[in-house]
Amino acid sequence: MTTVIEAKVTSQGVLIPRPLLAAWGEVKEVEIEQHSDAIIVKPKSAPARELRAEIVREMKAAGLIEELPWTPPPTAPAEERARLATKASR
């Protein structure tokens, strides 16, 4: 959805009418891109790790996934891994 408005650029930043931002819902931050013919304001993208954490939380809440207790396998020393890599490459 594209809405054309007259935004005011001041020394404090870009001023945009609040009713336009209200349509986006709970937006805490926005990104502003300046182009030669327009200024584009859009909700700030969440980093991938935040999105992943949110998705996992929602899937757990819905019972789609669960964490199983398990002991991680022991790690082999670097020398042993190198020896096995050499042996496997023959």
C-alpha positions in Angstrom: 0.0 0.0 0.0 1.5 3.3 -1.0 0.3 6.6 0.5 1.6 9.9 -0.8 1.9 12.6 1.9 3.7 15.8 2.4 6.3 15.1 5.1 8.1 18.0 6.7 11.9 17.7 6.9 13.2 19.6 9.9 16.5 19.8 11.9 14.9 17.3 14.2 14.1 14.8 11.4 11.2 13.9 9.2 7.7 14.8 10.6 4.9 12.5 9.6 1.2 12.6 10.7 0.6 10.0 13.4 -2.6 8.6 11.8 -0.6 7.3 8.9 1.6 5.3 11.3 -1.3 4.0 13.3 -2.4 1.9 10.3 0.8 -0.2 10.8 -0.2 -1.2 14.3 2.5 -1.7 17.0 5.5 -0.2 15.2 8.3 1.0 17.5 10.8 2.0 14.8 10.7 3.1 11.2 13.2 3.2 8.3 13.4 6.3 6.2 14.9 6.1 2.7 15.6 9.3 0.8 15.4 9.0 -3.0 15.8 11.8 -5.6 12.0 12.0 -6.1 10.6 10.7 -2.7 11.2 9.9 0.9 10.0 6.4 1.8 9.0 5.6 5.3 8.4 1.9 6.3 8.4 -0.2 9.4 11.9 -1.2 10.5 12.7 -4.8 9.7 13.4 -7.0 12.7 16.7 -8.8 12.6 16.5 -12.5 11.6 17.3 -13.8 15.0 14.5 -11.8 16.6 12.0 -13.2 14.0 13.3 -16.7 14.5 12.9 -16.4 18.3 9.4 -15.1 17.9 8.4 -17.9 15.5 9.9 -20.5 17.9 8.0 -19.0 20.9 4.7 -19.1 18.9 5.2 -22.6 17.7 6.0 -23.8 21.3 2.9 -22.0 22.5 0.8 -23.8 19.9 2.3 -27.2 20.8 3.9 -27.7 17.4 7.5 -28.0 18.8 9.0 -28.9 22.1 12.5 -29.0 23.5 13.8 -32.5 24.2 16.4 -32.9 26.9 19.6 -34.4 25.4 23.2 -34.5 26.2 25.4 -33.0 23.4 27.9 -35.5 21.9 31.5 -35.1 23.2 33.8 -33.0 21.1 36.9 -34.5 19.7 40.2 -32.7 20.0 41.4 -30.9 16.9 44.2 -33.4 16.3 41.8 -36.3 16.3 39.5 -34.5 13.8 42.5 -33.8 11.6 43.6 -37.4 11.7 40.1 -38.6 10.9 39.7 -36.1 8.0 43.0 -37.3 6.5 41.9 -40.9 6.9 38.5 -40.2 5.3 40.0 -38.4 2.4 42.0 -41.3 1.1 
